[in-house]
Amino acid sequence: MTPRYKWWVVGMLWWIAFFNYADRQAIFSVFPLLEKELHLNSVQLGLLGSAFAWVYGLGSPLAGMIVDRVRRKSAILGGLQTWSVICMATAAARSFPALVFFRAAEGLGETFYFPASVSLVSDYHGSETRSRALGLHQTSVYIGTIAGGFFAGAIGQHYGWRWSFLVFGGLGVLLGLVLSRALREPKRSGESQKIPLDEFLRILARTPAALLLMGAFVCANFVAVVLLSWMPKFLYDKFHLSLAAAGLTATVFVQLASMAGSPVGGWMADALRRRRPGGRIAVQAAGVLCGAPFVVLCGLTNSAVWLVVALAAWGFFKGLYDANIFASLFDVMPPEARGTAAGFMNMVGWLGGGGTAPLVIGYVARDRGLGVAIAMAAAVYVAAGALLLGAMAGLGKKKG
């Protein structure tokens, strides 16, 4: 195995993660077509987004335990093939219950990928290259989201929404076949013993800052999923963009700005952390509180120019927060509890935030309009900021 192979691994996983996010984003760009063909209302459309998030969140702890006990290559490629086949099968849906079933099943298939891939990369890359490798891998999330939004809309407007799922799912199946021989399982590194769940819960109960950080993540993920799930339809309805243009506009400015904001947030957080215990949390608080006004602007503006400005600013400040999600948590949790804490945080963030956002916004949009519903999500960002400031205050008192 050549020294370069560890970077080939990152490249192979990059493409799998690309489809992981492209597949989950695709449905939101064809909401208008689903609304018209299947006569769905805003609440039903919201439930399509929530079904994925609920199963994804519930499956996260189980997926983590399974990944620790099987070959990670098998978990990665098996997950890719499973969610890709489900994505293709979505094209056969003829009713709302069938769509909900396929969306939920796709959430279960996708939940295995990130625990397995991060572990695999960490065994190929030591401390000298691990951050760069994981950072490069993370860019697939942003690019995959953009591609899923644009190409699903483009395919849908020309050939119908079913072809969007057939194309994305088919390419995923093909990728899995190509990589089945190229991707190799490395030897597992010595990992610290995992603590029992009851012990972890006792540690968590004694760490108010961690509880506040998890609450803030629920709120921040709520707002992030509002953007991903409802912005394409909002742009299609209000600004009369094509499906492809709406899918691209809803993702490209936010995701590219987040790619810029994330390293800035990491640099700022490292600098502030050297001065005070809550330095990373301070950057996160600045991200959500500064982003809140632009969430309002996105929902209420009638200007396409100001909309682009608001989306880009929202994305940049979102990047400040995202860069420190787990680093802030690891600052307040003991080393032996960090792995479990990360999995628990991911679970509550998707169940409480990502799982509720599409449905709640759908309910509000039914009575108040989608623009108002999106603007009101800014209040959830403010709540996240309050929780983060509370976590900072608690660390300050602890130090004193």
BAMIPA-313977 format. One record per residue (C-alpha): residue in one letter; x negated, y, z negated. Coordinates in steps of 0.001 Angstrom, whole numbers, padded with zeros to 6 digits, always signed. Layout:
REM BAMIPA-313977
aXYZ
...
This chain:
REM BAMIPA-313977
m+000000+000000+000000
t-001597+003283+001121
p-001758+006387-001110
r+000564+008136+001333
y+003288+005555+000842
k+004543+007214-002343
w+005435+010257-000243
w+007084+008063+002381
v+009263+006795-000478
v+010341+010355-001243
g+011151+010856+002443
m+013230+007679+002646
l+015134+008541-000517
w+015621+012089+000764
w+017749+010772+003616
i+019783+008532+001324
a+020475+011449-001025
f+021330+013566+002014
f+024169+011183+002875
n+025128+010855-000782
y+026044+014544-000841
a+027135+014892+002778
d+029682+012094+002351
r+031175+013559-000816
q+031373+017063+000709
a+032910+015986+004028
i+036501+015684+002812
f+036709+019305+001658
s+036060+020634+005160
v+039031+018705+006544
f+041515+019714+003813
p+043556+021759+006350
l+043883+018726+008630
l+044899+016449+005753
e+047363+019070+004565
k+048985+019200+007991
e+048982+015508+008948
l+049896+013978+005579
h+051957+016948+004321
l+049865+017389+001170
n+050242+020314-001234
s+047427+022078-003096
v+047803+019890-006189
q+047464+016707-004136
l+044418+018097-002334
g+042909+018949-005708
l+043522+015410-006938
l+041413+014071-004053
g+038440+015977-005445
s+039200+015048-009055
a+039546+011320-008315
f+035943+011157-007095
a+034600+013126-010064
w+036484+011151-012706
v+035240+007787-011466
y+031744+009183-010871
g+031624+010478-014441
l+033066+007355-016043
g+030736+005132-014044
s+027547+007023-014911
p+026731+005246-018222
l+027501+001810-016750
a+025435+002556-013654
g+022486+003619-015807
m+022589+000389-017799
i+022805-001745-014655
v+019932+000121-012972
d+017727-000605-015997
r+018335-004337-015509
v+018153-004883-011730
r+015756-004073-008882
r+016179-000375-008179
k+015756-000952-004443
s+018805-003239-004585
a+020817-000648-006533
i+019869+002143-004107
l+020465+000307-000840
g+023453-001620-002188
g+025008+001640-003326
l+024294+003272+000050
q+025921+000427+001971
t+028901+000327-000404
w+029759+004021-000335
s+029118+004186+003432
v+031548+001331+004133
i+034109+002989+001836
c+033560+006265+003680
m+034314+004529+006969
a+037353+002793+005471
t+038742+006193+004456
a+039562+006728+008121
a+042161+003967+007836
a+044150+005828+005156
r+047716+006553+006207
s+049043+007897+002903
f+048057+010061-000046
p+047664+007103-002491
a+045300+005409-000040
l+043159+008547+000209
v+042972+008812-003588
f+041932+005156-003817
f+039119+005546-001271
r+037855+008771-002877
a+037760+007114-006294
a+036017+004035-004883
e+033395+006216-003208
g+032688+007869-006563
l+031936+004450-008060
g+029643+003538-005166
e+027651+006778-005357
t+027129+006708-009122
f+024264+004190-008894
y+022022+006240-006629
f+020530+008981-008789
p+019618+006906-011893
a+017873+004389-009643
s+016159+006877-007330
v+014787+009123-010062
s+013393+006068-011864
l+011846+004758-008637
v+010197+008079-007785
s+008888+008427-011339
d+007103+005060-011050
y+005498+005958-007724
h+004471+009459-008865
g+002482+010134-012015
s+002416+013375-013972
e+000233+015040-011319
t+002811+014796-008506
r+006114+013867-010181
s+007590+017370-010380
r+006753+018086-006753
a+008197+014750-005660
l+011446+015207-007571
g+011685+018826-006442
l+011314+017796-002807
h+013906+015072-003292
q+016310+017611-004839
t+016334+019693-001641
s+018318+016881-000013
v+021241+017770-002278
y+021437+021299-000880
i+020845+020316+002754
g+023235+017365+002546
t+025984+019575+001155
i+025525+022063+004004
a+025467+019332+006648
g+028498+017561+005206
g+030480+020787+005186
f+029552+021817+008713
f+029511+018555+010653
a+032650+017146+009048
g+034479+020316+010045
a+032999+020305+013556
i+033838+016646+014168
g+037270+017050+012618
q+038309+020037+014716
h+037353+018311+017978
y+038120+014640+017349
g+040307+014509+014210
w+039452+014103+010540
r+039163+010305+010696
w+036129+010496+012950
s+034289+012595+010354
f+034354+009662+007945
l+033551+007088+010616
v+030469+009008+011754
f+029073+009747+008297
g+029792+006263+006994
g+028413+004568+010108
l+025165+006521+009943
g+024803+005560+006277
v+025205+001863+007076
l+022606+002191+009862
l+020175+003989+007532
g+020506+001235+004947
l+019633-001411+007525
v+016592+000544+008710
l+015259+001096+005191
s+015886-002427+003905
r+012394-003493+005014
a+010581-000185+004574
l+011516+000581+000946
r+009569-001389-001669
e+010170-001919-005364
p+007257-000706-007550
k+006278-002131-010898
r+008258-000542-013695
s+006290+001713-015991
g+006413+001218-019730
e+009537+003072-020837
s+010341+004082-024383
q+012858+001885-026131
k+016379+003191-025823
i+018157+003998-029056
p+021537+002441-029898
l+024617+004464-028995
d+025747+004958-032600
e+022338+006339-033536
f+022378+008662-030545
l+025803+009993-031527
r+024549+010716-035051
i+021581+012644-033631
l+023893+014548-031306
a+026241+015465-034153
r+023269+016906-036066
t+022163+018993-033075
p+024682+021811-032507
a+022570+023346-029736
a+022876+020140-027687
l+026659+020111-028130
l+026853+023731-026998
l+024636+023003-023980
m+026897+020126-022981
g+029946+022348-023350
a+028284+024963-021159
f+027508+022290-018557
v+031175+021280-018455
c+032075+024912-017730
a+029297+025492-015186
n+030082+022268-013336
f+033752+023288-013251
v+032850+026466-011356
a+030380+024673-009074
v+033003+022115-008032
v+035549+024898-007440
l+033121+026285-004882
l+032435+022942-003216
s+036008+021722-003086
w+038096+024815-002333
m+035898+027362-000574
p+036117+025731+002912
k+039932+025801+002865
f+039942+029319+001415
l+037795+030582+004299
y+039898+028679+006846
d+043152+030151+005527
k+042130+033715+004649
f+039473+034552+007227
h+040825+032288+009982
l+037517+030560+010593
s+037321+027298+012478
l+036882+024130+010416
a+033195+023957+011351
a+032555+027639+010585
a+034464+027428+007295
g+032548+024334+006225
l+029217+025954+007100
t+029970+029361+005559
a+031227+027784+002336
t+027957+025904+001821
v+024985+027398+003668
f+024693+030748+001844
v+025273+029287-001612
q+023029+026253-001184
l+020107+028115+000418
a+020345+030817-002247
s+020347+028119-004925
m+017189+026661-003368
a+015609+030099-003806
g+016986+030691-007291
s+016006+027330-008730
p+012194+027793-008664
v+012607+031374-009901
g+014709+030070-012775
g+012105+027443-013593
w+009279+029998-013621
m+011250+032461-015767
a+012271+029713-018184
d+008710+028419-018642
a+007506+031958-019357
l+010266+032755-021864
r+010017+029364-023553
r+006441+030180-024550
r+007753+033217-026444
r+010887+031847-028100
p+012593+028465-028627
g+015706+029451-026660
g+013855+030879-023649
r+015204+028364-021149
i+018736+028782-022457
a+018411+032555-022062
v+017746+032106-018326
q+020768+029833-018045
a+022960+032362-019836
a+021757+035099-017500
g+022582+032882-014520
v+026208+032209-015413
l+026977+035686-016780
c+025435+037439-013774
g+027145+035013-011422
a+030637+035555-012862
p+031349+038917-011128
f+030450+037402-007765
v+032893+034540-008334
v+035599+037191-008752
l+034405+038996-005622
c+034513+035766-003595
g+038152+035216-004468
l+039422+038777-004040
t+037421+040452-001268
n+038923+041020+002151
s+035550+041785+003729
a+033583+039015+005433
v+030329+040899+004752
w+030999+041192+001037
l+032061+037568+000967
v+028667+036496+002302
v+026925+038760-000226
a+029013+037287-003037
l+028376+033679-001961
a+024624+034267-001722
a+024471+036023-005110
w+026619+033333-006697
g+024257+030699-005290
f+021106+032469-006497
f+022336+032837-010064
k+023638+029281-009967
g+020071+028224-009129
l+018770+029954-012281
y+021151+027845-014342
d+020657+024584-012448
a+016869+024650-012775
n+017096+024313-016542
i+020052+021989-017136
f+018046+019069-018454
a+014911+020969-019485
s+016967+023000-021996
l+018607+019862-023333
f+015247+018137-023751
d+013996+021145-025742
v+016523+020436-028493
m+016762+016614-028429
p+014101+014223-029816
p+012135+012318-027164
e+013677+008949-027969
a+017181+010344-027333
r+016528+012322-024165
g+017386+009644-021611
t+020683+008827-023280
a+021427+012527-023735
a+020932+013184-020005
g+023329+010381-019072
f+025892+011518-021635
m+025660+015103-020419
n+026161+014033-016816
m+029228+012023-017834
v+030972+014799-019769
g+030053+017367-017110
w+031760+015411-014365
l+034727+014253-016420
g+035453+017545-018144
g+034252+019982-015484
g+033976+018429-012057
g+036973+016193-012598
t+039348+018917-013727
a+038293+021761-011410
p+039911+020684-008108
l+043188+019786-009804
v+043405+022874-012051
i+042643+025221-009157
g+045228+023379-007072
y+047883+024000-009710
v+046982+027689-010058
a+046790+028156-006281
r+050284+026748-005861
d+051738+029636-007879
r+049175+032453-007634
g+047323+031826-004371
l+043922+030252-003760
g+041953+033507-003847
v+043272+034409-007291
a+042633+030876-008519
i+038986+031046-007402
a+038546+034481-008979
m+039972+033222-012279
a+037255+030560-012401
a+034880+033380-013379
a+036395+033204-016866
v+035017+029673-017176
y+031556+031005-016299
v+031918+033588-019067
a+032860+030792-021465
a+029688+028946-020430
g+027675+032098-021161
a+029235+032396-024635
l+028348+028775-025428
l+024773+029295-024252
l+024384+032458-026342
g+025682+030485-029297
a+023047+027808-028699
m+020338+030495-028539
a+021541+032067-031782
g+021476+028684-033511
l+017889+028029-032423
g+016881+031491-033608
k+018311+030827-037074
k+016648+027421-037188
k+013281+028982-036425
g+013825+031649-039057
